[in-house]
Amino acid sequence: MTRFLIIALFAASPLAAAEWPTKPGDAPLTAEELDGLAGRTLTFYDDGQSRFSAGGAYSFTYASGESAFGTYSIAEDGSVCIAYRNGFSRCDMYVHSGDRLILIDEKGDRYPVRPE
């Protein structure tokens, strides 16, 4: 009975919820690299662009030219969380996978970033 209680407590802990669906060889960005997002624009292969401003402002510009605005913050687990002005929010994990920078969303979908 005690064994089931321990398993239930572990499953409910924040550590269990913070796991990201990485693949072997994925290396999450370091704290220094995450801090270095400020002032950068990341372009994806669908021509979407994520812009991270030094003051915490964020925008995503779609290939169509439309933009969504919000703010970003770095979570304790190293994920990058966006709070959009429209009330939508999301967190993503950026990893190095070989020579590529990859965004992993909460569903586990992977989006490679174009090299700069």
C-alpha positions as CSV (number, residue, x, y, z in Angstrom):
1,M,0.0,0.0,0.0
2,T,2.8,2.4,0.8
3,R,4.4,1.7,-2.5
4,F,1.2,2.9,-4.3
5,L,1.2,6.1,-2.3
6,I,4.8,6.9,-3.1
7,I,4.1,6.3,-6.8
8,A,1.0,8.5,-6.7
9,L,3.0,11.3,-5.0
10,F,5.8,11.1,-7.5
11,A,3.3,11.2,-10.4
12,A,1.7,14.3,-9.0
13,S,5.0,16.1,-8.4
14,P,6.0,19.1,-10.6
15,L,9.1,17.2,-11.7
16,A,7.0,14.6,-13.5
17,A,5.0,17.3,-15.3
18,A,8.2,19.1,-16.5
19,E,9.6,16.4,-18.7
20,W,9.9,17.3,-22.4
21,P,9.8,14.7,-25.2
22,T,13.4,15.0,-26.3
23,K,15.3,12.6,-28.4
24,P,18.7,11.0,-27.8
25,G,21.3,13.6,-28.6
26,D,19.1,16.6,-27.8
27,A,20.8,19.2,-25.6
28,P,18.6,21.9,-24.0
29,L,19.9,25.4,-24.3
30,T,22.1,26.5,-21.4
31,A,21.1,29.4,-19.1
32,E,23.6,31.6,-21.0
33,E,22.1,30.6,-24.3
34,L,18.6,31.3,-23.0
35,D,19.6,34.7,-21.8
36,G,21.1,35.3,-25.3
37,L,17.7,35.0,-26.9
38,A,17.1,38.6,-25.9
39,G,17.5,40.7,-29.0
40,R,17.4,37.8,-31.4
41,T,15.1,36.8,-34.2
42,L,14.7,33.1,-35.0
43,T,13.4,32.2,-38.4
44,F,11.7,28.8,-39.0
45,Y,11.5,26.9,-42.3
46,D,7.9,28.0,-42.9
47,D,9.2,31.7,-42.8
48,G,7.7,32.4,-39.4
49,Q,9.8,34.5,-37.2
50,S,10.1,34.7,-33.4
51,R,11.5,38.0,-32.1
52,F,12.7,38.2,-28.5
53,S,13.3,41.7,-27.2
54,A,15.7,42.6,-24.4
55,G,12.8,43.9,-22.2
56,G,10.9,40.6,-22.4
57,A,8.6,41.6,-25.3
58,Y,7.9,38.9,-27.9
59,S,6.4,38.8,-31.3
60,F,5.8,36.0,-33.8
61,T,5.4,37.1,-37.4
62,Y,3.7,34.6,-39.7
63,A,4.8,34.1,-43.4
64,S,1.6,36.0,-44.3
65,G,3.0,39.1,-42.5
66,E,0.5,39.0,-39.7
67,S,2.0,39.2,-36.2
68,A,1.0,38.1,-32.7
69,F,2.5,40.0,-29.7
70,G,3.1,39.2,-26.1
71,T,5.9,38.7,-23.5
72,Y,8.3,35.8,-22.9
73,S,9.9,34.4,-19.8
74,I,12.3,31.6,-19.1
75,A,10.8,28.9,-16.8
76,E,12.8,27.0,-14.1
77,D,13.0,23.9,-16.4
78,G,14.6,26.0,-19.2
79,S,11.5,26.2,-21.3
80,V,10.6,29.5,-23.0
81,C,7.0,30.6,-22.1
82,I,5.0,33.1,-24.1
83,A,2.0,35.0,-22.9
84,Y,0.2,36.5,-25.8
85,R,-1.9,39.6,-25.6
86,N,-4.9,37.7,-26.7
87,G,-4.8,35.5,-23.6
88,F,-3.2,32.4,-25.3
89,S,0.0,31.1,-23.7
90,R,2.5,28.4,-24.5
91,C,5.8,27.0,-23.4
92,D,8.4,25.5,-25.7
93,M,11.8,23.9,-25.2
94,Y,14.7,24.8,-27.5
95,V,17.4,22.2,-27.9
96,H,20.5,21.6,-30.0
97,S,20.1,18.5,-32.0
98,G,23.4,17.9,-33.9
99,D,24.1,21.2,-35.8
100,R,20.4,22.3,-35.6
101,L,18.4,24.4,-33.2
102,I,15.0,22.8,-32.7
103,L,11.9,24.1,-30.9
104,I,9.9,21.4,-29.2
105,D,6.3,22.4,-28.3
106,E,4.3,20.9,-25.4
107,K,2.7,18.3,-27.8
108,G,6.2,17.1,-28.8
109,D,6.1,18.6,-32.3
110,R,9.6,19.6,-33.4
111,Y,10.3,22.8,-35.5
112,P,13.8,23.4,-36.8
113,V,15.2,26.9,-36.8
114,R,17.0,28.1,-39.9
115,P,20.7,28.7,-39.4
116,E,21.5,32.4,-39.1
